[in-house]
Amino acid sequence: MASYVIDPPAPVAVPVEGETALFPVRRILCVGRNYAAHRREMGGDDRDPPFFFAKPADAIVLPGEDVPYPPKTGNLHHEIELVVALKGGGADLTPEAALNLVFGYAVGVDLTRRDLQNAAKDKGHPWEAGKAFDASAPISAIRKWDAAPPQGRIAVSVNGAVKQDATVADMIWNVAEIIAEASKLWTLAAGDLIYTGTPEGVGPLKPGDLVEGEVEGVGQIRFKVI
């Protein structure tokens, strides 16, 4: 057995509905601007190809946990998303093969320090400070899935007021295509999570806000910003 010069970090794992065993998280990939209306509100157009960015596995916020308001921002935004959990991997996959890798789906929120992201964009700098910070990836329990991908309502409310409301079917690149495209850039593996993009209506959060979201057929998410 290997020994370490410091204690290794605790593994990150997400609960699975109906199971006592947990889903171990290897890494988190995220898709940018995958809903046409959100592309437009962020200054893009419908012809832009999708692009990816990443968050560390320990950015996960588990169900039932609060989200601390992060430092160095005055403009924290919510982005409700369908999350894909992979049970297998590979490289250069076809969309048809990609769906065979899906373990299940969850509801996630891609929290964003919008002011830091916009400043990075203006300077042509990477987005990590705006996207990949601590506690930036709240997630629901994962629902195991062996049917066609979800297509129903995706929505989020803040303090009871609906802020984002669309359908997963509005995605420009569907789940199979997203996985296939990601596999051209990385060798995917079991334990990978993919946040698949957010619809229009992203907006600010402040300490004390209650965030409640859902993806029809998949589950709900609920957390407080503290």
C-alpha positions in Angstrom: 0.0 0.0 0.0 1.3 3.5 -0.9 2.2 5.9 1.8 2.0 9.7 1.5 4.0 12.6 2.9 0.7 14.4 3.7 -2.8 13.1 4.2 -4.5 12.6 0.8 -7.7 14.6 0.2 -11.0 13.0 0.9 -12.7 11.6 -2.1 -15.7 13.6 -3.5 -18.8 11.5 -3.9 -22.5 12.3 -4.7 -25.5 10.4 -3.4 -27.5 8.2 -5.8 -31.3 8.0 -5.4 -32.3 4.6 -3.9 -28.7 3.5 -3.3 -26.5 3.5 -0.2 -23.4 3.4 -2.4 -22.1 6.8 -3.7 -21.0 8.1 -7.1 -17.3 9.0 -7.0 -16.5 12.2 -8.8 -13.4 12.2 -11.0 -13.7 15.6 -12.6 -16.3 18.2 -13.7 -16.6 19.4 -17.2 -19.0 22.2 -18.1 -20.5 23.4 -21.4 -20.8 27.1 -22.2 -23.7 28.7 -24.1 -25.6 25.6 -25.0 -29.1 27.3 -25.1 -29.7 29.8 -28.0 -31.4 32.5 -25.8 -28.6 32.3 -23.2 -26.0 32.7 -26.0 -27.7 35.9 -27.0 -28.0 37.3 -23.5 -24.2 36.6 -23.0 -23.3 38.3 -26.3 -23.0 35.3 -28.6 -25.0 34.0 -31.5 -26.6 30.7 -32.5 -23.8 29.8 -34.8 -21.1 29.6 -32.1 -19.9 26.1 -31.5 -20.1 24.8 -27.9 -17.0 25.1 -25.7 -16.0 23.5 -22.5 -14.4 24.6 -19.2 -13.8 22.7 -16.0 -14.3 22.9 -12.2 -12.4 20.9 -9.6 -14.2 17.9 -8.2 -14.1 19.5 -4.7 -16.2 22.4 -6.0 -19.2 20.1 -5.5 -21.8 21.2 -2.9 -23.8 18.1 -1.8 -27.6 18.0 -1.3 -28.6 19.7 1.9 -25.5 21.9 2.2 -25.5 25.7 2.2 -23.4 27.7 -0.2 -21.0 30.3 1.2 -21.0 33.5 -0.7 -17.6 33.5 -2.3 -14.9 36.2 -1.8 -13.7 38.8 -4.3 -17.1 39.2 -6.0 -20.1 41.4 -5.9 -21.9 39.7 -8.7 -22.5 35.9 -8.0 -24.8 34.4 -10.6 -27.0 31.2 -10.7 -27.0 29.0 -13.8 -29.4 26.0 -13.6 -28.1 22.9 -15.5 -28.8 19.3 -16.3 -25.8 17.2 -15.1 -24.7 14.0 -16.8 -22.9 11.3 -14.7 -20.7 8.9 -16.6 -20.2 5.2 -15.8 -17.6 4.6 -18.5 -15.4 6.5 -20.8 -13.3 6.6 -24.0 -12.0 9.0 -26.6 -13.3 10.0 -30.0 -16.7 8.6 -29.3 -19.7 8.7 -31.7 -22.9 10.2 -30.3 -24.5 6.8 -30.5 -21.7 5.2 -28.4 -21.7 8.2 -26.0 -25.2 7.5 -24.6 -24.0 4.0 -23.5 -21.7 5.7 -21.0 -24.5 7.5 -19.1 -25.0 6.3 -15.5 -27.6 8.9 -14.7 -28.6 12.5 -14.4 -28.7 15.2 -11.7 -29.7 18.8 -11.3 -26.8 21.2 -10.9 -26.1 24.9 -10.6 -23.0 26.4 -12.2 -22.3 29.3 -9.8 -20.4 32.1 -11.5 -18.5 35.1 -10.2 -19.7 37.1 -13.2 -17.6 40.2 -12.5 -14.4 38.1 -12.4 -15.5 36.1 -15.5 -16.2 39.3 -17.5 -12.9 40.9 -16.4 -11.1 37.7 -17.5 -12.9 37.8 -20.9 -12.0 41.4 -21.5 -8.3 40.6 -20.9 -8.3 37.3 -22.8 -7.4 35.5 -19.5 -8.7 32.1 -18.3 -11.9 31.8 -16.4 -10.9 29.8 -13.4 -11.4 32.6 -10.9 -14.9 33.2 -12.3 -16.0 29.6 -12.6 -13.8 27.1 -10.7 -13.9 28.5 -7.2 -14.8 26.7 -4.0 -18.4 25.5 -3.6 -19.3 26.6 -7.2 -21.0 23.3 -8.2 -24.1 22.5 -6.2 -25.7 19.3 -7.2 -28.7 17.1 -6.4 -28.6 13.3 -5.9 -28.1 11.4 -9.1 -31.0 9.5 -10.6 -30.0 6.4 -12.4 -31.2 6.4 -16.0 -31.4 3.8 -18.9 -33.9 5.6 -21.2 -33.6 8.5 -23.7 -32.1 11.6 -22.1 -34.4 14.0 -20.3 -36.2 16.6 -22.4 -38.5 18.3 -20.0 -38.7 21.5 -18.0 -35.6 23.0 -16.4 -36.1 25.9 -14.0 -34.8 27.8 -11.0 -36.3 30.2 -8.6 -34.7 32.6 -6.1 -36.8 33.3 -2.9 -39.8 31.8 -4.7 -39.5 33.9 -7.8 -38.9 32.0 -11.0 -35.7 33.3 -12.8 -34.9 30.6 -15.4 -37.6 28.5 -17.1 -37.0 26.5 -20.2 -36.9 22.9 -21.5 -33.9 20.7 -21.9 -35.0 20.0 -25.4 -34.0 23.6 -26.1 -30.3 22.7 -25.9 -28.4 23.4 -29.1 -26.1 20.3 -28.6 -27.9 17.4 -27.1 -26.5 15.0 -24.4 -25.1 12.5 -26.9 -23.4 15.2 -28.9 -21.9 16.9 -25.8 -20.4 13.7 -24.6 -19.0 12.9 -28.1 -17.5 16.4 -28.5 -15.9 16.3 -25.0 -14.4 12.9 -25.9 -12.5 14.6 -28.8 -10.8 16.9 -26.2 -10.3 14.5 -23.3 -10.4 10.8 -22.7 -13.5 10.5 -20.6 -13.8 8.0 -17.7 -16.3 6.7 -15.1 -16.8 9.3 -12.5 -16.9 12.3 -14.8 -19.7 14.8 -14.5 -20.8 17.1 -17.3 -22.8 20.2 -16.6 -24.6 20.7 -19.9 -25.3 24.4 -20.1 -27.9 26.8 -18.8 -30.9 28.5 -20.4 -31.6 32.3 -20.4 -32.4 34.2 -17.2 -29.1 33.9 -15.3 -28.9 36.5 -12.6 -27.4 37.6 -9.3 -27.5 36.0 -5.8 -26.9 37.5 -2.4 -26.4 36.1 1.1 -29.7 34.9 2.5 -31.2 33.9 -0.9 -32.9 30.5 -1.2 -32.3 28.8 -4.5 -34.6 26.0 -5.7 -34.3 24.3 -9.0 -35.6 21.3 -10.9 -35.2 19.3 -14.1 -38.4 17.5 -14.9 -38.1 13.7 -14.3 -34.6 14.1 -12.8 -35.0 15.8 -9.5 -34.8 19.0 -7.5 -32.1 21.1 -5.9 -32.3 23.5 -3.0 -29.7 25.5 -1.1 -29.3 28.7 0.8 -26.6 31.3 0.1 -24.9 32.2 3.4 
